Amino acid sequence: MKLKKLLALTVLSTLGLNCFSQSRKVADRYFEEFSYIQSAKLYKDLVLIKGDSSQHVLSRLAESYYNNSDTDKAEIWYQKLISNFNEKVEEKHLFKYAQALRSNGKYKKSDSIFLKLAQSQKSSLNEELKKDSYLLDYNSQEKRIGVRNLAINTPYSDFGGFLLNGKSYFTSAVPNDSKRQKIYKWNNQPFLNIYRAEEHIQTLEGSKQDTILVLENIQKLGEPIASELHESTPVFTKDGKTVYFTRNNSEGKRARKSKKNTSNLKIYKASYVNGYWINVKELPFNNDEYSIGHPALSPDEKTLYFVSNMPGGYGQSDIYKVDIKGKDEYGEPINLGSTVNTPEKEVFPYVGNDNVLYFSSNGHLGLGLLDIFQSNIKEDGTLSSPENLGYPFNSKKDDFSFFISKNGKRGFFSSNREKGKGDDDIYSFFIYTDPPVCLQVVNGVIKNNNTNTPVDAAVIKLINSEKEIIGETVSDVSGNYIFKNIPCDNSYTITATKLDHRPSRSVISTNSKRNEEVTVNLNLTPLIIGNQIVIKPIYFDYDKSVIREDAEYELENIVTVMTNHPELVIKIESHTDSRGRSDYNRMLSDKRAKSTRDYILSRGIASNRIESAIGYGEDKPLNDCVDGKRCTEEEYQLNRRSYFYIVKGSESVEIRQEQEKKKVRKRIATKKSNFLEFLSKNLRKSGRSSRPENNKCFNNKEEDCEKVTKEVNINYKN
């Protein structure tokens, strides 16, 4: 008796180990086929149910989530991997962990990992990570953007930047030497002034190509432009003889108040004559009862753009434009409309030489607080939908006051992002254009393998030789998809997936011909046909009913469909061919049906969702291959089959499929094809105020806010 128990335990142990190994192989197979949703489920079960926390499983689990853009879960499992294996973790996993952290907004922790990688002498990423002076701009694969915090920044608020004839003009709250320095009670800093500096281009040390913009010999613009109140955001005509700037509404040295006891903003204009600024006057459409500020000129200097909180707008502050009809003549202000303006704040407009409006907003989808956006000004004066400039111009903090030079190569933006020198800092940027690279287009059509009809809303992924997803799109109603700007002379894998369909993939190689089109058509096979879940035949070893690895792999499709549709109830039928005794075949097929059922239940499907699992042996042949007749192997094979009939819940399938189609389109609409653009997957609408953290009006009691408002309530940044 003891011997029998011992033998039984040994058999069970062996079966357990085989199943353990088998499940890992199935997970690996899905992973290698880029079916990351499926592989994540299997690896997670290996960890949580079977206790396999090996480096292989944890790294594959984290990578499955990472490759499917689920950075929250990827972060959790990368953390587990690093915690368990520390120095043994491959640098590629550390790198992806850092990227996941950055995508989740955990910049400090992410930076510490990047720093560790950069300092590692063994790291192949060493040199690249040290080049923090630029990041790739994937909107054009031929550009690099160099960003630098200017040396002239102070612990106080410094922002803006306008280039004109070798000079740069910007705004700063840096204190002067006067003992009678006035302090702005909103942020406990000196009042803002406009400064001028000489610009020059400096080559980076150790680089023959990379350059940065440097400002030197700083001077404050004196009276009559400077006053004891705020001045900021200057914009100049091309001849340098006229400047528009923002100032507090004032009478001499005193702020002029509105009926609500508020000192609003106004736009002023001055002329440059014989080396001096003279004739400062406010523009006629200013108003004591609301603010007008942040001027910007169109390239032809016939239109002035500005920001105002005047009545009738869309939000807290809107962007307007006004025609410049003559020396001191202006048309009526016109709101730019709801395409640009939102219920929140739109501020700091600037119009580039290419007739593109740049502005900051916390009402459009952004990375956080104020973000910089661009919108094309069309010939009829209407504007295109705003696009977020993305990283490195935008961060989770305030990013604003964008300026780009006429040649589109260099400029400024301002930000209070982390690792700055003070409140707001000015950042210069330089766009480098590299020699043209060979790029191609990959396109194709996704069709139903059974009906040859187009498949709408299939998700198509482009995967490089490093198994990284570098592109993701969705097929249209005609089944078409396209990837643009794909580097030549590389191997790629194209995958297509859709709910309730068997995934499809193809390996391709791009050639060396620039702008060539590579066509890759894929077919998707539906898993639900009529009242059945249809999969490929499940094979068993001769005279056995144990679920093999290839059967496990195939049965995962049943598990997936039932997971996707919790209302479904099925019944299982198993059949054999006519070889062997009919009673034995009936018994064997019944065992196989029940083994199939047990596997599905082991994958987390509730037992009440499988109505029955019955074997019918050779009783229901599909052809005349019956006892006493010799048949071909193909004819025998036709009768060896399993059916998965849907007996309940089929009406919910179509509804769920339609919901998934909409969900996929919405997700892919903002999905980008690389990590930097991938950040925009997490864009969110900010509901927080973008005022400084030390603003008493937003940190303390409401009565404190009243006190501040009665002083001078306009924060120039907001």
Number of C-alpha atoms within 10 A of each C-alpha: 6 7 8 9 10 11 12 12 12 12 12 12 12 12 13 13 12 13 16 15 13 18 20 21 17 22 26 19 14 20 22 12 16 26 21 22 17 18 25 23 16 23 28 22 19 22 15 10 9 13 11 17 17 14 16 13 21 23 22 24 30 27 27 25 23 25 21 15 20 15 24 14 17 24 23 15 22 28 18 17 26 19 11 15 13 11 9 10 16 13 16 13 17 20 16 21 28 23 24 26 23 17 23 15 17 13 17 13 14 21 15 12 18 20 14 13 22 19 15 13 10 10 16 13 17 17 13 10 16 14 11 11 17 19 15 15 18 16 10 10 17 15 18 19 19 22 24 17 21 20 13 16 20 19 13 20 25 28 29 27 28 22 22 18 10 9 16 22 26 23 23 26 24 17 17 11 7 7 7 7 13 15 16 19 17 21 20 13 17 21 22 26 25 26 20 20 19 17 19 14 12 11 13 12 9 7 8 8 9 18 19 20 21 18 18 14 9 16 12 17 16 13 12 12 22 17 19 19 20 25 27 30 26 23 24 22 16 14 9 12 15 16 19 26 22 26 28 27 29 19 9 9 9 13 19 17 19 14 8 10 14 22 25 26 30 27 28 24 21 20 17 14 11 8 7 13 19 16 13 15 13 18 16 13 13 19 17 17 19 18 23 29 28 27 28 26 23 20 17 10 13 13 17 20 24 24 25 24 21 19 11 8 19 21 18 18 23 27 29 23 20 18 17 16 11 9 6 10 10 17 14 11 15 12 21 18 15 14 13 23 24 20 15 17 24 29 28 26 28 26 23 22 15 13 16 18 23 25 26 27 31 27 22 27 20 26 27 22 25 32 30 32 27 23 20 19 15 11 8 6 9 13 19 15 13 19 15 23 17 20 18 15 21 25 21 20 16 25 29 30 25 30 25 22 14 14 10 13 13 21 22 28 24 25 29 22 17 13 9 17 20 16 22 26 28 31 24 23 26 23 19 17 13 10 8 10 12 18 20 22 18 20 16 17 19 30 22 17 16 11 9 12 13 20 21 20 27 28 21 23 23 22 20 16 11 8 15 17 22 18 20 22 24 25 22 17 13 14 20 19 24 20 20 13 17 23 18 19 14 13 15 22 19 23 21 26 21 22 20 22 21 18 20 19 20 12 14 15 12 20 17 14 12 17 16 16 19 18 14 17 17 21 22 23 21 19 19 20 13 10 13 16 19 20 19 12 16 19 20 15 9 6 10 13 18 16 21 16 19 15 18 20 19 17 21 19 20 20 18 19 18 20 14 15 17 14 14 20 21 23 19 20 21 26 26 27 24 24 16 11 11 17 12 13 22 20 15 21 28 23 19 27 24 20 16 24 21 16 18 20 16 12 16 11 18 13 14 10 18 21 16 16 22 21 23 20 26 26 17 13 19 15 10 11 19 18 14 8 9 12 15 8 8 9 15 19 13 16 23 21 19 23 18 20 21 21 15 15 13 18 10 13 18 10 10 13 16 13 11 15 17 11 13 18 18 11 12 16 13 16 19 18 18 14 17 18 17 18 22 19 18 16 18 15 14 20 11 10 14 17 18 19 12 13 17 19 21 14 12 11 10 11 11 14 17 12 15 19 18 13 16 22 20 17 15 19 21 19
